[in-house]
Each structure stands twice: as C-alpha cells, then as structure tokens.
Amino acid sequence: MVELSFIQTKKTVSETLAELRELFKKQGIEDWEPMPGTTGQGYAVRYMRGGNWTEIGSTLQPTKAMNIRVCFQVIDNMFRWESRGITGLIKGTAFMGGTLVVSGKNSQRESFDEACAIFGVEPEASLEEIERLWKVKINFAHPDHGGDPERFKRLEKARAIIIKVKGKA
C-alpha cells in the first residue's frame, strides 16, 4: 500500500508555531506570519528577509497540523542548506496528501496562537506589547501607506482575536 503522506506528526499547529517562532528568532527574522488557508487544510508561512518576502505553502496534506509542519520543515532545511553554502531558488514544489480530514477541537486555541504568531510573540505576551507591535506593523501594512491590504486585514483580525481572549487593556 502506498503511503499518501510523508509527514506523520503528533505536533499541533500551536506547537509548530512555537517552533517557527524559535527558528525565526535564531535567524534574526522578526517579521513573519502564519497564513492558514481560507478553505481546506492548507497553510502558508511567509517571512521578510533582506527586504523581500519569502512564502512557503503546503495545501495537500490531510490536516492543518501536517501542512504547517511541511512549511516548518522546508524553512528549517532551507536555513540549514544556506548555512552550508547551498543557494538557489525552489519554486512550485507540491507535497502530496490524502483525504481531507477536518478536526475542529483545537481550532480556538490554534486561532489565538496564530494571532500571536502574526505579531511574533509568545501567547503569554502582554496586551501592551501586542499594541506596540501592532502600531509598528500596521504602518508598513496599511494600504494608504503602500502596504499589502491582505496583510493589513490579517493584522487587524489577529489583534481582534487577541483582544477578545485577553480583554481590553
């Protein structure tokens, strides 16, 4: 029997987001964001490095946790290869998955963790720290300042989720 997915993980989306946060911190990358797919179980992670955005996405794994794990593993390997002097551009790689499996039991916690990850902070960060980062990031993302409207919407949504969970300061 052919195995449809090579990513077998017990890690949750939240656990992988925490690992991504540490990975980017080690690389000196502060501006990154997770981007859950709008439909299905897809996931993408994008980060700013050297003035350019890099986006890694996976859509065909059977779960969100597996798709974000693919993103983490690709990014981690890219950094490892780069540290060994390997350079180049990879574009259009697809990861094969199986039947779509929908699981919503951790979705509220993952949504909060994703919101924190968009700001690059731990879930324990204070609301004051989130507000400070929001003001900085919103300046670059606001469409009136030449920013990306989709990124602006993600920042606004993330802030709303965090305020809902933590309460207004």
C-alpha positions in Angstrom: 0.0 0.0 0.0 1.3 3.5 -0.9 1.5 5.9 2.0 -0.2 9.1 0.9 1.5 11.5 3.3 5.1 11.5 4.4 4.5 14.0 7.2 3.5 12.0 10.2 3.4 14.3 13.2 1.8 14.4 16.5 2.7 18.1 16.7 -0.3 20.5 16.8 -0.4 23.8 14.9 0.3 25.6 18.1 3.4 23.5 18.8 4.8 24.1 15.3 4.1 27.8 15.5 6.2 27.9 18.7 9.0 26.1 16.9 8.7 28.5 14.0 9.0 31.4 16.4 12.2 30.0 17.8 13.6 29.2 14.3 13.0 32.7 13.1 14.4 34.2 16.3 17.6 32.2 15.8 17.8 33.6 12.2 17.2 37.2 13.3 13.9 37.3 11.4 11.3 39.4 13.3 8.7 39.9 10.6 6.9 36.7 9.7 3.3 35.4 9.7 1.4 32.2 9.5 -1.4 32.2 7.0 -4.0 29.4 7.4 -5.7 28.6 4.1 -9.1 30.2 3.6 -10.5 26.8 2.5 -9.5 23.3 3.4 -6.4 22.4 5.5 -3.8 24.5 3.6 -1.2 26.6 5.4 1.5 29.0 4.4 4.2 30.8 6.3 5.8 34.0 5.0 8.7 35.9 6.3 10.7 39.1 5.5 14.4 38.7 4.9 16.8 41.0 3.1 13.9 43.3 2.2 12.0 40.5 0.4 9.1 38.3 1.4 9.5 34.6 1.1 6.4 32.4 1.2 6.3 28.7 1.8 3.0 26.9 1.5 1.5 23.5 1.6 -2.0 22.5 0.7 -2.3 18.8 0.1 -1.5 17.3 3.4 -4.6 15.9 5.1 -4.5 18.2 8.2 -3.6 21.8 9.0 -1.0 20.5 11.5 0.7 18.4 8.8 0.6 21.3 6.3 2.2 23.8 8.7 4.7 21.1 9.6 5.7 20.8 6.0 6.2 24.6 5.9 8.4 24.4 9.0 10.5 21.6 7.7 11.1 23.3 4.3 12.1 26.6 6.0 14.3 24.8 8.5 16.0 22.8 5.8 16.5 26.0 3.7 18.3 27.7 6.5 20.4 24.6 7.1 21.4 24.3 3.5 22.1 28.0 3.3 24.4 27.7 6.3 26.3 25.1 4.3 26.7 27.3 1.3 23.9 25.9 -0.8 21.9 28.6 -2.6 19.2 28.7 -5.2 15.6 29.1 -5.8 12.9 26.4 -5.4 9.6 27.2 -6.9 6.3 25.3 -7.4 7.1 22.3 -5.2 3.9 20.3 -4.3 3.5 17.9 -1.4 1.0 15.2 -1.9 -1.6 14.4 0.7 -4.6 12.2 1.1 -8.2 12.5 2.1 -9.2 15.8 3.7 -9.7 15.4 7.4 -11.4 18.1 9.3 -10.8 18.5 13.0 -12.0 21.4 15.0 -11.3 20.5 18.6 -8.2 22.7 18.9 -9.2 25.4 16.4 -9.9 28.2 19.0 -6.6 27.7 20.7 -4.8 27.5 17.4 -6.5 30.7 16.2 -5.2 32.5 19.3 -1.7 31.1 18.8 -1.8 32.0 15.1 -2.8 35.6 16.0 0.2 35.8 18.5 2.5 34.4 15.8 1.5 37.1 13.3 2.9 39.6 15.8 5.9 37.3 16.6 5.2 37.0 20.3 4.5 34.2 22.8 0.9 33.7 23.8 1.9 35.0 27.3 2.8 38.4 25.9 1.1 41.4 27.4 -1.6 43.2 25.6 0.6 46.3 25.8 3.3 44.5 23.9 0.8 43.4 21.2 -0.5 47.0 20.9 3.1 48.3 20.5 3.9 45.8 17.8 0.5 46.4 16.1 1.3 50.1 15.8 4.7 49.3 14.2 3.5 46.6 11.8 0.3 48.5 10.8 2.4 51.4 9.4 4.0 49.1 6.9 0.9 47.1 6.1 -1.7 49.9 5.8 -2.9 50.3 2.2 -2.8 54.1 2.5 1.0 53.8 3.1 1.5 51.4 0.1 1.2 48.3 2.2 -0.5 44.9 1.4 -4.3 45.1 2.0 -4.4 41.3 2.8 -1.6 41.6 5.4 -3.4 44.6 6.9 -6.6 42.5 7.2 -4.6 39.7 8.9 -3.1 42.1 11.4 -6.5 43.6 12.2 -8.0 40.1 12.6 -5.2 38.9 14.8 -5.4 41.9 17.0 -9.2 41.4 17.4 -8.7 37.8 18.4 -6.0 38.7 21.0 -8.2 41.4 22.5 -11.1 39.0 22.6 -9.0 36.4 24.5 -7.0 38.8 26.7 -9.6 41.6 27.2 -9.1 45.3 26.5 -6.2 46.9 28.5 
